[in-house]
Amino acid sequence: MTRASRKGTTGWATRFRTDYCFLGHLSVLSLVHMNSGAIHAILGPKGVNAYMIKTAVAAIENWGLGKIVLKNDQEQAFTALVREIKTAQVTRRGSRAR
């Protein structure tokens, strides 16, 4: 299978769609794996938060994925969270390789 024919991938990176949904006053961060349609939901505060970052990275690792692309809307707080998740995931992936 060529890179271009793999649904949900960009090059060799796996794509995720990320978004918030709300249950009353509770925030839920959703990670949708575009290849399989698998969903991981994280209940926690909105914005950059250590728990949300750690839990999102753990979910990505549990799926056994390496390089990823996270797609999100352009809300500043959400973009900052996604940037932190990407940084933490790359850092953890690099430290395990050593």
All heavy atoms as an XYZ file, in Angstrom:
757
protein
N       0.846     -1.172      0.000
C       0.000      0.000      0.000
C       0.891      1.235      0.000
O       1.819      1.332      0.771
C      -0.876     -0.044      1.252
C      -1.839      1.096      1.333
S      -2.891      1.087      2.813
C      -3.576     -0.529      2.793
N       0.593      2.179     -0.857
C       1.389      3.402     -0.917
C       0.937      4.372      0.158
O      -0.153      4.253      0.706
C       1.241      4.079     -2.286
O      -0.098      4.531     -2.427
C       1.615      3.140     -3.411
N       1.795      5.327      0.448
C       1.453      6.345      1.436
C       0.159      7.066      1.075
O      -0.688      7.301      1.913
C       2.561      7.376      1.554
C       3.715      6.909      2.349
C       4.580      8.076      2.627
N       5.908      7.808      2.125
C       6.908      8.626      2.233
N       6.736      9.788      2.784
N       8.084      8.323      1.780
N       0.023      7.431     -0.187
C      -1.134      8.210     -0.622
C      -2.445      7.438     -0.485
O      -3.497      8.023     -0.310
C      -0.948      8.656     -2.068
N      -2.386      6.105     -0.551
C      -3.615      5.326     -0.494
C      -4.039      4.959      0.923
O      -5.101      4.396      1.118
C      -3.468      4.050     -1.324
O      -2.509      3.197     -0.727
N      -3.220      5.280      1.905
C      -3.558      4.930      3.290
C      -4.492      5.983      3.875
O      -4.098      7.102      4.118
C      -2.298      4.816      4.136
C      -1.484      3.610      3.733
C      -0.176      3.536      4.414
N      -0.254      3.874      5.817
C       0.792      3.955      6.607
N       1.976      3.731      6.121
N       0.664      4.268      7.873
N      -5.739      5.607      4.093
C      -6.722      6.539      4.639
C      -6.284      6.970      6.035
O      -5.889      6.152      6.854
C      -8.089      5.865      4.727
C      -9.162      6.761      5.284
C     -10.468      6.034      5.377
C     -11.489      6.938      6.024
N     -12.682      6.225      6.377
N      -6.379      8.267      6.304
C      -6.072      8.760      7.638
C      -4.608      8.997      7.901
O      -4.202      9.169      9.030
N      -3.785      8.991      6.863
C      -2.368      9.220      7.090
C      -1.879     10.408      6.288
O      -2.435     10.761      5.266
C      -1.515      7.986      6.713
O      -1.686      7.726      5.330
C      -1.894      6.781      7.529
N      -0.830     11.025      6.802
C      -0.128     12.085      6.099
C       1.319     11.631      6.048
O       1.986     11.604      7.061
C      -0.237     13.412      6.868
O      -1.615     13.722      7.026
C       0.466     14.531      6.132
N       1.798     11.217      4.882
C       3.114     10.599      4.820
C       3.041      9.316      5.630
O       2.165      8.502      5.426
N       3.930      9.180      6.600
C       3.895      7.998      7.475
C       3.270      8.322      8.829
O       3.266      7.494      9.709
C       5.290      7.433      7.663
C       5.825      6.854      6.403
C       6.857      7.339      5.654
C       5.340      5.717      5.696
N       7.044      6.584      4.535
C       6.126      5.565      4.536
C       4.314      4.808      5.906
C       5.921      4.552      3.611
C       4.116      3.800      4.982
C       4.912      3.671      3.858
N       2.735      9.516      8.976
C       2.143      9.907     10.248
C       0.658      9.558     10.271
O      -0.044      9.705      9.292
C       2.321     11.403     10.471
N       0.195      9.097     11.408
C      -1.214      8.790     11.594
C      -1.951     10.053     12.022
O      -1.481     10.787     12.873
C      -1.376      7.706     12.681
O      -0.680      6.549     12.260
C      -2.826      7.362     12.898
N      -3.118     10.271     11.440
C      -3.890     11.482     11.736
C      -4.927     11.237     12.823
O      -5.546     10.182     12.876
C      -4.611     11.993     10.492
C      -3.702     12.626      9.496
C      -4.435     13.335      8.387
N      -5.536     12.535      7.865
C      -6.728     13.038      7.556
N      -6.980     14.313      7.727
N      -7.664     12.269      7.064
N      -5.077     12.238     13.665
C      -6.121     12.279     14.679
C      -6.916     13.553     14.486
O      -6.367     14.592     14.175
C      -5.531     12.323     16.094
C      -5.035     11.014     16.581
C      -3.751     10.596     16.300
C      -5.851     10.194     17.338
C      -3.289      9.387     16.750
C      -5.392      8.979     17.797
C      -4.108      8.575     17.504
N      -8.202     13.475     14.691
C      -9.054     14.661     14.756
C      -9.310     14.890     16.245
O      -9.638     13.952     16.968
C     -10.352     14.410     14.005
C     -11.329     15.517     13.997
C     -11.099     16.595     13.000
N     -10.815     16.110     11.654
C     -10.240     16.868     10.736
N      -9.887     18.099     11.028
N     -10.006     16.410      9.548
N      -9.105     16.102     16.710
C      -9.290     16.425     18.124
C     -10.310     17.542     18.264
O     -10.374     18.436     17.427
C      -7.962     16.869     18.768
O      -7.443     17.976     18.039
C      -6.946     15.752     18.784
N     -11.098     17.460     19.319
C     -12.071     18.512     19.571
C     -12.570     18.408     21.004
O     -12.371     17.384     21.666
C     -13.250     18.415     18.613
C     -13.930     19.761     18.381
O     -13.580     20.747     19.068
O     -14.801     19.832     17.507
N     -13.179     19.481     21.454
C     -13.838     19.487     22.751
C     -15.331     19.316     22.553
O     -15.903     19.786     21.572
C     -13.639     20.833     23.467
C     -12.358     20.952     24.231
C     -11.363     21.814     23.807
C     -12.139     20.224     25.395
C     -10.188     21.954     24.514
C     -10.969     20.357     26.106
C     -10.002     21.215     25.669
O      -8.838     21.340     26.366
N     -15.947     18.636     23.493
C     -17.393     18.667     23.607
C     -17.686     18.931     25.081
O     -16.798     18.822     25.929
C     -18.052     17.387     23.103
S     -17.608     15.905     24.016
N     -18.897     19.286     25.370
C     -19.213     19.690     26.735
C     -20.445     18.957     27.230
O     -21.427     18.811     26.504
C     -19.419     21.213     26.804
C     -18.204     21.960     26.348
C     -18.085     22.371     25.034
C     -17.158     22.206     27.223
C     -16.951     23.038     24.603
C     -16.020     22.865     26.796
C     -15.920     23.283     25.488
N     -20.357     18.465     28.443
C     -21.473     17.814     29.127
C     -21.825     18.704     30.310
O     -21.208     18.607     31.375
C     -21.080     16.419     29.616
C     -20.624     15.442     28.540
C     -20.046     14.178     29.158
C     -21.796     15.099     27.636
N     -22.737     19.609     30.080
C     -23.039     20.596     31.114
C     -21.822     21.479     31.315
O     -21.332     22.097     30.382
N     -21.283     21.499     32.521
C     -20.095     22.317     32.807
C     -18.788     21.533     32.654
O     -17.719     22.069     32.885
C     -20.196     22.893     34.227
C     -20.137     21.857     35.299
N     -21.224     21.086     35.630
C     -19.123     21.449     36.082
C     -20.880     20.240     36.587
N     -19.607     20.441     36.885
N     -18.865     20.263     32.262
C     -17.679     19.414     32.109
C     -17.140     19.482     30.687
O     -17.902     19.468     29.712
C     -18.014     17.965     32.451
C     -18.545     17.714     33.856
C     -18.990     16.268     33.984
C     -17.504     18.060     34.897
N     -15.818     19.521     30.549
C     -15.156     19.516     29.239
C     -14.674     18.108     28.926
O     -14.114     17.430     29.795
C     -13.942     20.443     29.253
O     -14.320     21.758     29.527
N     -14.858     17.688     27.686
C     -14.394     16.384     27.228
C     -13.540     16.596     25.987
O     -14.006     17.150     24.992
C     -15.573     15.441     26.889
C     -15.056     14.094     26.413
C     -16.503     15.280     28.084
N     -12.277     16.176     26.058
C     -11.383     16.225     24.902
C     -11.516     14.890     24.182
O     -11.353     13.836     24.790
C      -9.931     16.436     25.340
C      -8.877     16.345     24.241
C      -9.049     17.473     23.234
C      -7.481     16.372     24.843
N     -11.839     14.933     22.898
C     -11.947     13.692     22.131
C     -10.778     13.580     21.161
O     -10.379     14.554     20.531
C     -13.272     13.634     21.371
O     -13.350     14.688     20.440
N     -10.218     12.381     21.083
C      -9.188     12.035     20.108
C      -9.800     10.974     19.206
O     -10.188      9.910     19.687
C      -7.953     11.447     20.793
C      -7.228     12.303     21.815
C      -6.181     11.466     22.533
C      -6.570     13.479     21.141
N      -9.922     11.257     17.920
C     -10.493     10.303     16.979
C      -9.391      9.851     16.035
O      -8.815     10.661     15.308
C     -11.663     10.928     16.181
C     -12.232      9.910     15.204
C     -12.730     11.457     17.114
N      -9.062      8.568     16.077
C      -8.049      7.977     15.207
C      -8.678      7.809     13.829
O      -9.629      7.044     13.665
C      -7.617      6.623     15.793
C      -6.525      5.972     15.040
N      -6.656      4.719     14.501
C      -5.281      6.385     14.737
C      -5.535      4.381     13.897
N      -4.685      5.377     14.028
N      -8.184      8.553     12.838
C      -8.817      8.604     11.537
C      -8.719      7.289     10.763
O      -9.565      7.000      9.928
C      -8.241      9.757     10.701
C      -8.445     11.129     11.336
S     -10.167     11.525     11.709
C     -10.789     11.729     10.058
N      -7.715      6.452     11.033
C      -7.583      5.176     10.329
C      -8.679      4.200     10.743
O      -9.299      3.562      9.911
C      -6.231      4.522     10.614
C      -5.091      5.289     10.026
O      -4.975      6.485     10.238
N      -4.229      4.606      9.305
N      -8.889      4.081     12.047
C      -9.791      3.054     12.558
C     -11.128      3.595     13.032
O     -12.069      2.831     13.198
C      -9.125      2.331     13.728
O      -8.954      3.223     14.821
N     -11.195      4.891     13.298
C     -12.408      5.460     13.865
C     -12.468      5.318     15.377
O     -13.454      5.692     16.000
N     -11.420      4.778     15.971
C     -11.379      4.613     17.426
C     -11.425      5.986     18.096
O     -10.870      6.958     17.589
C     -10.108      3.879     17.844
N     -12.104      6.041     19.218
C     -12.265      7.300     19.940
C     -11.765      7.134     21.368
O     -12.029      6.119     22.015
C     -13.746      7.726     19.971
C     -14.257      7.935     18.554
C     -13.933      8.982     20.815
C     -15.755      8.130     18.473
N     -11.050      8.136     21.843
C     -10.653      8.194     23.244
C     -11.127      9.537     23.780
O     -10.826     10.576     23.197
C      -9.135      8.066     23.397
C      -8.702      7.960     24.810
N      -8.660      6.751     25.459
C      -8.340      8.897     25.710
C      -8.266      6.961     26.700
N      -8.067      8.253     26.881
N     -11.898      9.506     24.849
C     -12.424     10.730     25.443
C     -11.763     10.959     26.797
O     -11.585     10.024     27.578
C     -13.930     10.630     25.608
N     -11.394     12.212     27.061
C     -10.725     12.574     28.313
C     -11.549     13.667     28.988
O     -11.729     14.744     28.426
C      -9.293     13.084     28.054
C      -8.498     12.070     27.229
C      -8.598     13.404     29.372
C      -7.229     12.631     26.645
N     -12.032     13.382     30.169
C     -12.799     14.346     30.945
C     -11.841     15.154     31.797
O     -11.026     14.589     32.537
C     -13.798     13.603     31.841
C     -14.726     14.446     32.694
C     -15.652     15.268     31.816
C     -15.521     13.554     33.631
N     -11.881     16.465     31.663
C     -10.975     17.303     32.431
C     -11.168     18.760     32.097
O     -12.067     19.120     31.320
N     -10.334     19.615     32.642
C     -10.484     21.051     32.404
C     -10.082     21.431     30.980
O      -9.241     20.796     30.363
C      -9.527     21.681     33.421
C      -8.528     20.626     33.705
C      -9.228     19.317     33.546
N     -10.704     22.488     30.479
C     -10.368     22.989     29.151
C      -9.080     23.802     29.231
O      -8.807     24.444     30.237
C     -11.503     23.876     28.628
C     -11.303     24.320     27.210
C     -12.493     25.070     26.695
C     -12.229     25.512     25.260
N     -13.315     26.300     24.739
N      -8.276     23.742     28.179
C      -7.037     24.508     28.123
C      -5.828     23.632     28.401
O      -5.932     22.418     28.548
N      -4.671     24.262     28.460
C      -3.422     23.543     28.708
C      -3.411     23.091     30.166
O      -3.504     23.904     31.076
C      -2.196     24.425     28.397
C      -0.907     23.703     28.735
C      -2.204     24.844     26.939
N      -3.352     21.779     30.350
C      -3.406     21.184     31.672
C      -2.568     19.917     31.655
O      -2.687     19.106     30.735
C      -4.870     20.873     32.013
C      -5.026     20.136     33.307
O      -4.867     18.923     33.351
N      -5.329     20.872     34.361
N      -1.725     19.730     32.665
C      -0.804     18.584     32.707
C      -1.550     17.246     32.621
O      -1.109     16.321     31.937
C       0.046     18.638     33.967
N      -2.689     17.131     33.306
C      -3.456     15.885     33.268
C      -3.941     15.580     31.860
O      -3.833     14.440     31.394
C      -4.647     15.959     34.234
C      -5.619     14.826     34.032
C      -5.325     13.552     34.514
C      -6.801     15.021     33.325
C      -6.205     12.504     34.300
C      -7.681     13.977     33.114
C      -7.376     12.720     33.603
O      -8.239     11.680     33.392
N      -4.484     16.589     31.184
C      -5.004     16.375     29.827
C      -3.886     15.976     28.864
O      -4.066     15.084     28.041
C      -5.712     17.634     29.325
C      -6.908     18.049     30.160
S      -8.241     16.848     30.126
C      -9.139     17.428     28.711
N      -2.733     16.620     28.994
C      -1.589     16.307     28.132
C      -1.111     14.888     28.382
O      -0.961     14.092     27.455
C      -0.447     17.323     28.364
C      -0.889     18.724     27.935
C       0.824     16.893     27.629
C       0.005     19.833     28.430
N      -0.889     14.550     29.650
C      -0.389     13.218     30.021
C      -1.354     12.118     29.567
O      -0.937     11.096     29.028
C      -0.195     13.163     31.540
C       0.306     11.854     32.056
C       0.456     11.918     33.566
C       0.759     10.555     34.142
N       0.841     10.595     35.599
N      -2.648     12.328     29.751
C      -3.639     11.326     29.385
C      -3.750     11.169     27.870
O      -3.874     10.048     27.368
C      -5.004     11.686     30.003
O      -4.829     11.868     31.411
C      -6.019     10.600     29.775
N      -3.684     12.268     27.126
C      -3.730     12.189     25.661
C      -2.516     11.446     25.113
O      -2.646     10.592     24.233
C      -3.823     13.584     25.060
N      -1.343     11.741     25.638
C      -0.115     11.058     25.192
C      -0.197      9.571     25.524
O       0.167      8.725     24.712
C       1.140     11.711     25.812
C       2.377     10.877     25.544
C       1.318     13.122     25.259
N      -0.704      9.238     26.707
C      -0.848      7.826     27.103
C      -1.810      7.098     26.157
O      -1.556      5.946     25.777
C      -1.330      7.727     28.542
N      -2.890      7.747     25.754
C      -3.845      7.127     24.824
C      -3.177      6.841     23.484
O      -3.338      5.755     22.919
C      -5.057      8.041     24.627
N      -2.415      7.802     22.979
C      -1.712      7.623     21.707
C      -0.708      6.478     21.812
O      -0.604      5.630     20.933
C      -1.043      8.947     21.278
C      -2.119      9.982     20.955
C      -0.097      8.732     20.097
C      -1.626     11.410     20.896
N       0.024      6.416     22.926
C       0.987      5.334     23.137
C       0.289      3.979     23.258
O       0.785      2.977     22.762
C       1.820      5.608     24.378
C       2.823      6.715     24.178
C       3.654      6.984     25.415
O       3.356      6.429     26.498
O       4.602      7.768     25.306
N      -0.857      3.947     23.932
C      -1.600      2.686     24.077
C      -2.065      2.147     22.737
O      -2.225      0.944     22.577
C      -2.794      2.864     25.013
C      -2.371      2.927     26.462
O      -1.312      2.447     26.837
N      -3.203      3.544     27.281
N      -2.291      3.038     21.766
C      -2.652      2.600     20.430
C      -1.421      2.129     19.654
O      -1.534      1.655     18.540
C      -3.363      3.713     19.671
C      -4.831      3.827     19.999
C      -5.673      2.803     20.338
C      -5.614      5.002     20.007
N      -6.932      3.288     20.550
C      -6.937      4.632     20.357
C      -5.346      6.335     19.756
C      -7.973      5.547     20.452
C      -6.382      7.246     19.854
C      -7.683      6.855     20.198
N      -0.232      2.256     20.248
C       0.992      1.784     19.618
C       1.440      2.610     18.430
O       2.050      2.083     17.505
N       1.164      3.899     18.472
C       1.472      4.751     17.335
C       2.730      5.560     17.571
O       3.039      5.936     18.694
C       0.298      5.685     17.059
C      -1.023      4.960     16.792
C      -2.162      5.945     16.731
C      -0.936      4.138     15.521
N       3.436      5.836     16.511
C       4.645      6.649     16.585
C       4.358      8.078     16.197
O       3.749      8.836     16.926
N       4.750      8.449     14.993
C       4.564      9.816     14.510
C       3.084     10.062     14.230
O       2.420      9.264     13.580
C       5.381     10.025     13.234
C       5.349     11.428     12.720
C       6.247     11.564     11.510
C       6.139     12.975     10.946
N       6.891     13.116      9.708
N       2.575     11.191     14.734
C       1.165     11.506     14.572
C       0.975     12.931     14.058
O       1.876     13.752     14.156
C       0.395     11.361     15.898
C       0.948     12.345     16.936
C       0.427      9.929     16.385
C       0.081     12.513     18.150
N      -0.190     13.192     13.514
C      -0.619     14.534     13.141
C      -1.948     14.760     13.838
O      -2.885     13.973     13.674
C      -0.801     14.676     11.612
C      -1.387     16.031     11.270
C       0.520     14.463     10.898
N      -2.030     15.806     14.666
C      -3.263     16.142     15.363
C      -3.930     17.300     14.641
O      -3.328     18.353     14.465
C      -2.991     16.534     16.816
C      -2.457     15.434     17.722
C      -2.028     16.018     19.062
C      -3.504     14.364     17.933
N      -5.159     17.112     14.205
C      -5.935     18.154     13.528
C      -6.892     18.766     14.534
O      -7.516     18.052     15.311
C      -6.729     17.569     12.360
C      -5.872     16.916     11.301
C      -5.143     17.958     10.506
C      -4.403     17.303      9.360
N      -3.693     18.244      8.560
N      -7.007     20.088     14.523
C      -7.896     20.771     15.460
C      -8.365     22.090     14.870
O      -7.851     22.542     13.855
C      -7.190     21.007     16.800
C      -5.978     21.905     16.669
O      -4.968     21.500     16.106
N      -6.058     23.118     17.162
N      -9.376     22.688     15.557
C      -9.809     24.008     15.113
C      -8.775     25.034     15.565
O      -7.783     24.689     16.205
C     -11.217     24.337     15.613
C     -11.305     24.414     17.130
O     -10.284     24.669     17.796
O     -12.413     24.233     17.656
N      -9.001     26.292     15.252
C      -7.974     27.303     15.483
C      -8.163     28.119     16.755
O      -7.546     29.165     16.904
C      -7.905     28.232     14.271
C      -7.503     27.505     12.994
C      -6.187     26.763     13.126
O      -5.194     27.319     13.546
N      -6.176     25.491     12.772
N      -8.998     27.646     17.675
C      -9.153     28.339     18.947
C      -7.807     28.359     19.668
O      -7.139     27.328     19.768
C     -10.193     27.617     19.800
C     -10.407     28.239     21.142
C     -11.294     27.397     22.037
O     -11.922     26.443     21.546
O     -11.331     27.692     23.231
N      -7.393     29.525     20.163
C      -6.049     29.675     20.743
C      -5.774     28.700     21.880
O      -4.717     28.079     21.921
C      -5.836     31.100     21.238
C      -5.457     32.062     20.146
C      -5.093     33.418     20.710
O      -5.741     33.918     21.620
N      -4.054     34.006     20.174
N      -6.692     28.567     22.812
C      -6.475     27.671     23.958
C      -6.336     26.225     23.494
O      -5.497     25.476     23.996
C      -7.618     27.796     24.962
N      -7.136     25.842     22.509
C      -7.088     24.469     22.020
C      -5.821     24.215     21.220
O      -5.194     23.167     21.346
C      -8.332     24.195     21.182
C      -8.559     22.742     20.929
C      -8.459     21.811     21.941
C      -8.876     22.292     19.670
C      -8.666     20.466     21.705
C      -9.092     20.957     19.423
C      -8.991     20.033     20.447
N      -5.421     25.180     20.402
C      -4.186     25.065     19.640
C      -2.991     24.922     20.576
O      -2.087     24.119     20.321
C      -4.010     26.281     18.710
O      -5.138     26.340     17.826
C      -2.751     26.198     17.890
N      -2.985     25.665     21.677
C      -1.900     25.565     22.665
C      -1.872     24.171     23.294
O      -0.798     23.581     23.474
C      -2.060     26.631     23.740
N      -3.043     23.612     23.617
C      -3.102     22.264     24.195
C      -2.566     21.237     23.205
O      -1.749     20.382     23.565
C      -4.530     21.914     24.600
C      -4.737     20.479     25.083
C      -3.950     20.223     26.368
C      -6.211     20.185     25.274
N      -3.007     21.309     21.957
C      -2.552     20.355     20.935
C      -1.044     20.459     20.739
O      -0.354     19.444     20.630
C      -3.322     20.572     19.612
C      -2.670     19.827     18.463
C      -4.773     20.148     19.782
N      -0.515     21.669     20.735
C       0.933     21.858     20.601
C       1.675     21.173     21.762
O       2.683     20.502     21.555
C       1.260     23.349     20.538
C       2.703     23.654     20.263
C       3.005     25.143     20.060
N       2.194     26.070     20.841
C       1.206     26.832     20.350
N       0.892     26.781     19.080
N       0.539     27.654     21.137
N       1.166     21.308     22.973
C       1.788     20.669     24.139
C       1.692     19.151     24.072
O       2.617     18.442     24.458
C       1.156     21.185     25.437
C       1.472     22.640     25.729
C       2.954     22.901     25.909
O       3.654     22.082     26.532
O       3.426     23.940     25.416
N       0.569     18.623     23.582
C       0.423     17.170     23.423
C       1.444     16.660     22.418
O       2.119     15.653     22.658
C      -1.013     16.805     22.989
C      -1.998     17.076     24.127
C      -1.089     15.342     22.549
C      -3.461     16.987     23.712
N       1.593     17.346     21.291
C       2.572     16.942     20.274
C       3.987     16.954     20.846
O       4.756     16.020     20.643
C       2.505     17.873     19.064
C       1.279     17.718     18.221
C       1.296     18.742     17.090
C       0.035     18.712     16.276
N       0.022     19.732     15.221
N       4.332     18.014     21.565
C       5.673     18.131     22.156
C       5.920     17.013     23.150
O       6.977     16.367     23.130
C       5.835     19.500     22.848
O       5.641     20.522     21.868
C       7.206     19.642     23.480
N       4.961     16.750     24.019
C       5.117     15.693     25.024
C       5.220     14.325     24.372
O       6.015     13.483     24.792
C       3.943     15.727     26.007
N       4.441     14.092     23.311
C       4.468     12.798     22.633
C       5.808     12.577     21.952
O       6.397     11.511     22.056
C       3.318     12.723     21.621
C       3.007     11.322     21.151
C       3.632     10.964     19.821
O       4.066     11.836     19.061
N       3.687      9.696     19.536
N       6.345     13.585     21.297
C       7.646     13.475     20.625
C       8.744     13.278     21.666
O       9.642     12.451     21.490
C       7.924     14.725     19.749
C       9.376     14.791     19.320
C       7.005     14.735     18.550
N       8.671     14.010     22.779
C       9.676     13.885     23.840
C       9.670     12.488     24.431
O      10.721     11.875     24.591
C       9.410     14.935     24.947
O       9.450     16.229     24.359
C      10.439     14.832     26.053
N       8.500     11.952     24.733
C       8.412     10.606     25.309
C       8.858      9.552     24.316
O       9.529      8.595     24.673
C       6.997     10.319     25.790
C       6.692     11.029     27.088
C       5.351     10.720     27.585
N       5.198      9.321     27.905
C       4.310      8.856     28.757
N       3.521      9.686     29.391
N       4.208      7.561     28.986
N       8.482      9.730     23.038
C       8.872      8.768     22.010
C      10.391      8.757     21.869
O      11.007      7.710     21.757
C       8.207      9.155     20.679
C       8.038      8.006     19.741
C       7.264      8.392     18.502
N       8.098      9.223     17.666
C       7.714     10.323     17.054
N       6.494     10.765     17.181
N       8.541     11.016     16.298
N      11.008      9.952     21.902
C      12.471     10.048     21.779
C      13.195      9.473     22.954
O      14.217      8.821     22.821
N      12.672      9.646     24.163
C      13.342      9.137     25.351
C      13.250      7.613     25.436
O      14.124      6.961     25.977
C      12.768      9.775     26.623
O      11.424      9.392     26.803
N      12.194      7.022     24.881
C      12.072      5.554     24.881
C      13.019      4.933     23.884
O      13.430      3.786     24.049
C      10.646      5.155     24.526
C       9.685      5.277     25.658
C       8.399      4.549     25.360
N       8.082      4.520     23.941
C       7.073      5.145     23.391
N       6.283      5.882     24.100
N       6.835      5.029     22.102
N      13.370      5.641     22.815
C      14.236      5.096     21.769
C      15.678      4.963     22.212
O      16.454      4.235     21.623
C      14.135      5.967     20.524
N      16.062      5.687     23.242
C      17.458      5.676     23.677
C      17.801      4.470     24.481
O      17.148      3.772     25.074
C      17.743      6.923     24.499
C      17.685      8.144     23.645
C      17.979      9.369     24.454
N      17.634     10.512     23.624
C      17.302     11.679     24.083
N      17.256     11.904     25.367
N      17.010     12.657     23.286
